[in-house]
Every structure is written in structure tokens, then in C-alpha cells.
């Protein structure tokens, strides 16, 4: 990412991303620069050879990271990184949530793959044991 995000930035991006995924973000309204929860944003549609596949949200006149939503692939990223890895602090994730959300396993799953990934996530600070 280009800049380090503060806690208020993370909560703003988390709100934006969760609204996008819940289909509460009206992207057409922001094709011209407009305020969204106190910050100016601008949406640019993403097109390919057969039509629109999503949109990019940028923050004019700032170095803020861009949010990109590709509804065809159901992929939401912030500066080409998974939005959850950017927005969530280590205290927000538990081992149970990590297994269920990021790896698709039930907790505890006793899977070697899950155990290794959970250990890696703990050691990098993405999740906690609580």
C-alpha cells in the first residue's frame, strides 16, 4: 500500500467495503466526485471487451488507496490486496473466524492445512487466540 492507514482510515474503508458487499453502496451516485461519509470519492466503471465488470473508487487529490470491486469475480480489493487483510486489526480476528471465513473450515477442524495457516496468521499478527 502507498500509505499507512490509521484506525479511522481502517474503519472508513471497512464501512465502505461492507456497504459494497451488502449492496448498500450506490456507485452510480458517485461517478462525479461527491462526499461519502465526509470524504470525497469518485467512481470509475471497470470495462472489458464485453461490458462493465465492476468499478474503482478513488479519492481525488489524496494519496489514499483505491478500492476496486469486480462483481464478475466477486473480488473486493484495496490497492490490489484483499480488503479484509487491510481493514481488520489483529484484535478483530479470532482463530475461529479465520478458519470459517478465510479458509472455509469449521472450527476446530483439526486439518493440517488449517493448523498451518492459522499458525502463520497468528505469527504475522492477523489473528489472535481469543
C-alpha positions in Angstrom: 0.0 0.0 0.0 1.1 3.5 -0.7 0.4 4.9 2.8 0.0 3.6 6.3 -3.6 3.6 7.4 -4.8 5.0 10.7 -7.5 3.4 12.7 -10.0 6.0 11.4 -8.9 5.2 7.9 -9.4 1.5 8.5 -12.9 2.0 10.0 -13.8 4.2 7.0 -12.6 1.6 4.5 -14.2 -1.2 6.5 -17.6 0.7 6.3 -17.2 1.3 2.6 -16.3 -2.3 1.8 -19.0 -3.8 3.9 -21.6 -1.5 2.3 -20.3 -2.5 -1.2 -20.6 -6.2 -0.3 -24.0 -5.8 1.2 -25.2 -3.9 -1.9 -25.9 -0.7 0.0 -23.4 1.4 -2.0 -25.0 3.2 -4.9 -21.9 3.5 -7.1 -23.8 5.4 -9.9 -24.3 8.3 -7.5 -20.5 8.9 -7.2 -19.5 8.9 -10.9 -18.8 12.6 -10.3 -16.8 13.5 -7.2 -19.2 13.6 -4.2 -18.9 13.2 -0.4 -19.3 9.8 1.1 -19.3 9.9 4.9 -17.4 13.1 4.9 -14.7 12.2 2.3 -14.7 13.0 -1.4 -14.8 9.9 -3.6 -15.2 9.3 -7.3 -16.2 6.1 -9.0 -14.8 4.9 -12.4 -16.6 1.9 -14.0 -14.4 -1.0 -15.0 -15.0 -2.3 -18.5 -13.7 -5.2 -20.6 -14.5 -6.2 -24.1 -18.0 -7.5 -23.3 -19.2 -4.8 -20.9 -18.9 -3.5 -17.4 -17.5 -5.8 -14.8 -17.2 -3.6 -11.7 -15.9 -0.2 -10.6 -12.9 1.5 -8.9 -13.3 4.1 -6.1 -10.6 6.7 -5.8 -10.2 9.6 -3.5 -9.4 12.8 -5.6 -6.5 15.0 -4.5 -5.2 12.5 -2.0 -2.7 9.5 -1.8 -5.4 7.3 -0.3 -5.5 3.7 -1.6 -8.1 2.9 -4.3 -10.9 0.4 -3.7 -11.7 -1.9 -6.6 -14.8 -4.1 -6.9 -15.1 -6.7 -9.6 -18.6 -8.1 -9.4 -18.0 -10.7 -12.0 -15.3 -12.3 -10.0 -16.8 -11.2 -6.7 -13.5 -9.7 -5.7 -13.1 -6.6 -3.5 -9.5 -5.2 -3.1 -7.8 -2.1 -1.7 -4.7 -1.4 -3.7 -4.7 -4.9 -5.1 -4.8 -6.5 -1.6 -7.7 -8.4 -0.1 -9.9 -5.8 1.7 -10.1 -7.9 4.9 -6.3 -8.1 5.3 -6.1 -4.3 5.0 -9.1 -3.3 7.2 -9.0 -5.7 10.1 -6.7 -5.3 13.0 -5.3 -8.4 14.7 -7.7 -8.0 17.7 -10.7 -8.2 15.3 -9.9 -11.8 14.2 -10.0 -15.0 16.2 -8.8 -18.4 15.2 -12.5 -19.5 14.8 -13.3 -16.6 12.4 -10.1 -17.3 10.5 -11.0 -20.9 9.9 -14.6 -20.2 9.0 -14.2 -17.1 6.8 -10.7 -17.2 5.2 -10.2 -20.9 4.8 -13.8 -22.3 4.7 -13.3 -24.8 7.5 -15.4 -25.4 10.7 -13.6 -24.7 13.9 -11.9 -26.7 15.2 -11.3 -28.5 12.0 -8.1 -30.5 13.0 -6.9 -30.1 9.5 -3.2 -29.9 8.9 -3.7 -27.2 6.3 -5.9 -25.1 8.6 -3.5 -25.6 11.5 -0.6 -24.4 9.4 -2.5 -21.4 8.0 -3.8 -20.5 11.5 -0.2 -20.7 12.9 1.0 -18.4 10.1 -1.8 -16.0 10.6 -1.1 -15.8 14.4 2.7 -15.3 13.8 2.1 -12.5 11.4 -0.5 -10.9 13.7 -3.5 -11.2 11.5 -5.5 -13.1 14.2 -5.4 -13.7 17.9 -6.3 -16.6 20.1 -9.3 -15.0 21.8 
